[in-house]
């Protein structure tokens, strides 16, 4: 089983990758100076000595890193700051299409025997493995075009996250020296690899040679791809006899402060609070802990989510991503679309608007933890506290309505 630290590394980077790949509009951060060739090679020589001190073969390290160069484009992508966040509905429309659903169904049928074997071994249902495969790299169509070692070396040289990416580079060298992948392998700009988009430390801990050819190949071997995905999920607490969650209907005057992954209740408790399935009927009679998720706040869809949703968030920290995996798996299995529908005026807040919300909250005594333009747990807590004092639904959700309420609140600017 993976340590919590290794899982945390995985979801931190995956969440970043998900955001960077899906945001089309960006504010370019201040350019980072490109090191001279001599500066980069001096650093690389120091890194090689460190790798050898960690037990790697000097000739093998020298061979693998021969010709590795600094890649300025990698740093540009790492520094890109989003101007607009996608709304839940925009995210869903980009990740789940009729074409992707149909292709997922075809691939589920095509690889039924293999997926059943892997389910028997690791307890992860085939429809989920296909959904992860579809969302990560569109069923293997795109696995990255950046040189793996060059990307990792660039990020390990950069001081911003040097420790993290130095460890990723060490892990990549170990994988290469073991013969699993060639030194010229391609990846995402941040070193995520293959159909699963595992970072090297996750690859090292969870990649499986399921086809028995002596290599853990996450690019070309679907047995290795599916088994590695299932092994990671099993290590993250996946429950093979359960689903991920379900869309639900909330009663009038519901207490929205009960929403959030940090709050859990038994399904029977949620039912006593008036929560029903999406058609208004009783929830399933099972002994499960569940949390209520409101991806669009009080005015949008509601979901009760279970342990497998939490396991998905160890793959990728994004709630939107975890909801998309669950819903895509349902659609692949033949279930219908969400009952809730996107509003006609579905627009995201800009980064500047989020900063304005954070500043106005702080001026009113509701500390969001800084004005960085990112909606995190601190900002959501501050929003709920403000909503509680203004008799607003305590959903912790930032939207244009919240901004209007703050602007009209009468506190001097």
N, C-alpha and C positions, 0 to 999 in steps of 0.2 A: 504493500500500500504506500502511496506517495505521502511524504510529509506535508503538513499544512503549509510550510514555507514554500515547497516546490509548487504546490497547487496555486498559492498566492502569486508566485512569480508568473505562472502561466496565465492566470486571469487578468493580472495587471497589464501584461503586454497584449493579450488578446483584445481586451477592451479598447486599448489605444488603437490597435489595428482596425477594429471594427469602425471606430469613429473616423479614422483617417481615410478609409476606403469609401465611406459613404457620404462625406461632406464635400460638395462641389465648390463651395465658395469659401475662400480663406483669406485671412489677413496675414501677410508675410511678415514674420518676425524679423528683427534686426539680423542681417547676415552675419554668419560666423566666419571669422578669418580662416582661410584655407592654409594649412601648414605647408611649409616647404618640403620638398622630397627628403632633404636631409633630416628635418625635424621628425617626420613620420617614420623614416627608417631607423632613426635613433630610438624612438619609442618602441618600434617593432623588435629591435634587437633586445631591449630590456624585457619585453613580453616573452620572447622566446626563452630567455634565461629563466624567467619565472615558470614557464610551462615545463621546462626540463626539471626544475626544482620540485614541481608537482608530480614528477614520476614519468613524464612522457619522454620518448626517445628523441634525442637531439637530431639525428639524421631524419627521422620521420617528421618532426616539427619543421625543420628547414625545408624539406621537400614539399610539405603541404602549403607552407606560407611563401614559397618562391613566387615572385611576381605579384604578390598582393599589394594593392595600391589604395590610397585614400580616395573615397568617392564623395565629392561635395554634394551630389544630389541626395544622398542618404541623409545628410545633416539638414538639408532644406526641408525634406519631408518630416524629419523628426521635430523641427521647430515650427512647422505650420500650425497656426492657431485658428480654430474655426470661428467664422463670423456668425454663422447661423447654425443652430442645432436642428436636426430633422425632428418633425413631430412623429408620434407613434404611427399615425396613419401613413405618412410619407415613407417611413422606414419599412412598414409592412408591405406597401405597394412595390417597393424596390426589391424586397427579398422574397416575396411569395407571389408568383404569377401563375396563370393557368398552364403556361408552358412548363414551368419548373415542377408544378404538381404532377402533370401528366408524365413528364420524364422520370420523376421520382417513382411513380407507380410502375412504369415499365422496368426500371432498374431493380426495384424491389422484387418483381417477378423473375427477372432474368437471373438474379443472384440469390434466389430463395434458398437453395441448398447450402451454399456457403454461409449465408447469414444465419440460418438455423443452427449450423454447427457452432458458430461463434456465440449465439445465444445460449446454447447448452453449456458452453465453457464459461461464459462471463455473466450471463443473466441480463444482457441488454437486448431489448426488443429490436428486431430488424428495422421497423419503420423509423425508429429514432436514429439508428446508424446511417440510414439513407438521408434523413433530414439534416444531420450534421454535415454529411458529405456534400449535400446540395448547397447549404448556406456557406460553408467554408470556402470552397473553390469551384462552385457550380459543377459538381460531380467530376472534378478533376480537370476541367477545361483550362484553368489558370492556376499554376502552382508557383509562379514567381519568375522574374527575369533578372534579378540582381545576383551577382556573385555572392554566394553564402559567406565565404571567408572575408571577402573584401568589405561587405556590409558590416559584419560583426567587428572586424578590425577597426573600421571607421568609427563605429559607435563606442568601442572600447577605448579608442584614443581620446574621444571627446570627453571632457570632464563631467558633463551633466549626469550621466549614468554609467560612469566608468566601471565601477565595481560589478554591477549587474551584467554588463555586456562582456566584461573580461571573463566572467564565469561562463557565459554563453559561448565565447570563443574557445575556451578550454574544452568545454563539453563537445563542441563541434570537432575539434581536433581529435578527441578521444574516439568519436564515432568514425571519423575518416581513417584513423590509424587502425581501428578494429576491422576495417574493410567493409563497413556497412554502406558507405556512400563514397563517391569520388570527390577529390578535393575541388573540382570545378563545378560542383553542384550549384544549382540556382535556388533562390529563395525569394521571399518578400524583401522589401528594403530593410526590415528590422530582423531578418534572419529566421522568419517562420517558414517551415519546410513542408513540402509535399502536399498530398491531398488533405491531410489533417491539420496542416499549418502548425505543427508542433514547434516550439522553440527548442534549441538543443538540449537543455537540461530535462525538458519533458520527454523528448525523444530518448535520451539516455535512460530515463527511469521507466518508460512505459512502452516504447516501440517493441513490437513482437515479430519474430520470424515465423509466421504462422504457416507459410507454404514450405518451410523446411529446406530452402535453398542456401542457407548459411548467411543470408543478409536480411537486414530489417529495412525493406525498401518501401517507403511511403510515397513514392512517385509512381511506380509501375506495377506493384503487386497489390491487388485488391484484397487478397487474404491478409496481408500484413497491415493494410490500411484499416480494414474493418476491425480486426483483432486488436490493433493498437488503440483505436478509439474506444472499443469496449473495455479494454483493460484499464484505461484512464478513468472512464466513467465508473467502473466497478470500484476502483480505489477511492473515488469521490463520494461513495455512499449510495450509488444507484440501486433502486429497488425494482427488480425485474418483474415483479408481480403487480406493479402499480403504474399508473399513468403520470403525467406531469402536473395536471391541474385541469381546470375547466372554466369556461365563461359562466358567470352567474348574474342573477338579478337581485338588486338591493331594494329594501323597503323604503318608503317615504320616511323622511326625518332620520335617516341612518346616521350613526355617529362615525363620521369619516376619520376621526382620530384613531380608530381601530385599525386602519390600513397600514401596511408596511411589512417588509420582511422580518423586522425585529419583533413582530407581534404574532404569536401563534395561539390558535384555539383548536379544539377538537371540532370535527365537522358537525357533531350534534350541537355544540355551543353556537356555531355560526347559524345553524338552523333556528335555534331558539331566539336569535337576534333578528330573525326575519329573512335571512339569506335563502334564496331558492335557486334551482337551476335556471338556465336562461329562458326556459319556457314557463317558469312559474311553478314548477312541481318540486317535490321533496328532493333534497340532496341524497346521494347514495348513503346507505346505512353501513358505513365502514369506520373502523377505529383509526383515524388518521389525524395527524396534526396538519393544519393548513394556515396559510397566511393570505391576506387579502391584498391584491395588487390593483392599483388604479393608474394605469399608464398615462391617462389624459385627465386625471383628477376626477372631481365629483361629477362632471358632465360627460364622462366617457364610459367605455366598457369597464367591467369589473371582472376579476379572475380570482378564484381560490386556487392556490398553488401548493404543491406537496414537495416531498424530499427530492424527487427527480428534477424539479425546477431548480432547487438549490444546487444540485450536482451540476446541472447545466451552467450555472453561474460560476462554477470553478473552472469551467472551460472558457467562458467569456463572461466578464463581470456585468455586462450590459443587461438590464431587465428587458429592453426591447429585443435583444438577441435571444434571450431565453424564451420569451413569449413566441418569437418567430419560429424557433426550433420546435416547440411544443405544437404550435398551430400547423406548421408544415407537416409534422409527423401525423397529425390527425387527418389532414387533407390527403396525404399519400395513402392513408388507411381507408379512405372513402368517405370520411365525415365531411359535413358541409362547412360553408364559410361562417365567420362570426356573425352573430345576430345584430350586434351594434354596428352602426355605419358611420363613416367619416363625415364630419360637418362640411358644408359647402365652403366655408371660409377658413379652412384649416391652414393656418400659417404659423411658422415658428417665430420665436423671439430671437432678435439679434443678440449678439454678444454685448453690445452697448446697452440694450434694454435690460439684460440680465444684471449687468453691473449697476444700472440705475436702480433696479429692484433691491439689490443688496445694499446699496448706499442708503436708500430710503428706509429700509428695515433697520439698519444700524442707527440712523438718526432718531428713530422711534424707540430705541432701546432693545431691539431684537437682534442680537448679534448673529450674523450669518457666517462668521469666521473669516471675513475678508471679502473684498469686492474683486473677484477674479473672473467673473463672467461664466463660471461653471456652477451648475446646480448640483451641489453635493448634499450630504446628510446635514451639515450645519445650516445651509440655506433652507432646506426643507423644514428643519426644526424651527427656525426663525419665522418662516411663513406660517406654520401652524400656530405659533404663539401669537402672531399678529391677527390671524383669522379668528382665534378664540376671543380676543378682546373686541372684535368688530362684529361679532355674531355672524361670521361667514362659515361655510362648510370647511372643516379643518382637514383638508386633503393634502396640504403641503405642496400644492402644485403651482408652478409659476406659469402664468399666461398673460395675455393682454388684459383680461379682466382684473387680475391682481394688480397689474401696473396701474390701471385706471383707478383702482381703489386706493392705492398708495398715493397717487398724484392728487386725489381729491381729499386726502385725509387731513389737510390743514396744518401740517407741521412745517415751520419755516425751513426753507432750503439753505 
